[in-house]
């Protein structure tokens, strides 16, 4: 039983810190998510990780971050370095 309590407390802390520190949320504002996690414990934590966090890519200069473009650019740079 103590292990379940420790896991719950850890999940609660991670969810609260994540909700407080994030700049973008989905469906509700930040304060609503924090209160939801605090007052509806297990469901609030699961809902925050499933629905609350905004998982859209962060905008960067020249568009959105695209890991495939970055990987392709890294491959080109490596090829250039190997030729030298």
C-alpha positions, 0 to 999 in steps of 0.5 A: 500500500505505501508503494501506491501512495508514493506512486500517486504522490509522484504522479500528482507532483509531476502533473501539477508541475507540468500544468503550472509550467506549461505555456500552452494547454488544450480545452481549459486554461492553466488554472482550471487544469491545476484545480482539476488535478488537485480536486479530482485526483486520479481522474484529473492526473490522467486527464491532464496527461491525456488531454490537457498538454498541448502536443503541437510542435513548437513554432520555430523561425521559418515554420514549425520544428520538423524532426525529419527536416532536421535529420535530413539536414544533419545527413547533408552536413555529415556528408559534407564533412566526410568529403573534406 
